[in-house]
Amino acid sequence: MSHSITKICENFISELNQAIGNQSADSIFVLVDANTQKFCLPLALQSKKLNGCHIICIPSGDENKNIDSAVVIWKYLSVNGATRKSLIINLGGGMITDIGGFTASTFKRGIRYINVSTTLLGAVDAATGGKTGINFMGLKNEIGVFAPAETVLINIDLFKTLDAANLRSGYAEMVKHALIDTREEWENVLKFDLEKLDFEELKELLTRSIRIKERIVEQDPFEANIRKALNLGHTFGHAFESWSYKTKKPALHGYAVMWGMLCELYLSFIKLDFPKEELLRLKYLIKDYYGTFEFSCKEYEALFELMTHDKKNDSKEINFTLLANIGDIHINQTATKDEIFECFDFFREG
């Protein structure tokens, strides 16, 4: 599988022009959602190469990352004469790059696509690594393919349009990358001030965070082995996220992952002796910036059921990535139902 070229932009328009290459504008399709159409599209359209391109807009929100939206995109491409030589530019956060990558890589068996990441979460998580997908039957990213973007462009200036919650959502994935990397990176990420954002410092942190992910993806593009390290926090996290949509109180992906990491580090503590003081540092960080996810013990069974459907499971058992220490990764770990319920108890103690 070829790898994307990821660029943190110094001059967005000239780097976008370079990525587009000699493509004629009438065969370029720009995918946006309602938010990025308003806040980010005007900037992208400053590129003369996009004069006369096609704009496809779908509703924003992860609940719209579904087969109905994919059909809308495929139909638009079909009706407007897209061919195998066309180009799709996915301008948005993780939801847009996931569904845009999926529809591009399946339309006529695959056409070129570029991701322009407009959120911190999208930049650090969904835009790089070649995973595409849509949600299906209440399960996150249940349908999808591995198909990397040709280029990933990250324009930090676009993050200035994000509210605090969306910036914190992206920061959660940076915390995850630090935990699976080194103690030094873990300390660096924890030092970052979420109250007074320094975008230059964020740029450096983000650059290192993306490199951590790219190093892992390069070793294992199809998630047969070490790439599973990137799933830390996601087994519990996806269950929390799916449950939040079922109960009509949608949680941001990064928040769900942060809560999931707390559960999975507790599981690491009881099973692999992960240091308690690091577990507590994460717990206090979450308390300060992410609040809690409300559920009662009556809902343990339903959450457990969602975890059994996670696509990361290889067999009937629920698959976890756990840590024995910062950077000491143990993939393909399992846990009993009692241990999982103990994690729920720990989480709810607050």
Secondary structure, 3 states (H helix, E strand, C coil): CCCCEEEECCCHHHHHHHHHCCCCHHHEEEEEEHHHHHHCHHHHCCCHHHCCCEEEEECCCHHHCCHHHHHHHHHHHHHCCCCCCCEEEEEECHHHHHHHHHHHHHHHHCCEEEEEECCHHHHHHHCCCCECCEEECCEEEEECCECCCCEEEECHHHHHHCCHHHHHHHHHHHHHHHHCCCHHHHHHHHHCCCCCCCHHHHHHHHHHHHHHHHHHHHHCCCCCCHHHHHHCCHHHHHHHHHHHHHCCCCCCHHHHHHHHHHHHHHHHHHHHCCCHHHHHHHHHHHHHHCCCCCCCHHHHHHHHHHHHCCCCCCCCCCCEEEEEECCEEEEEECCCHHHHHHHHHHHHHC
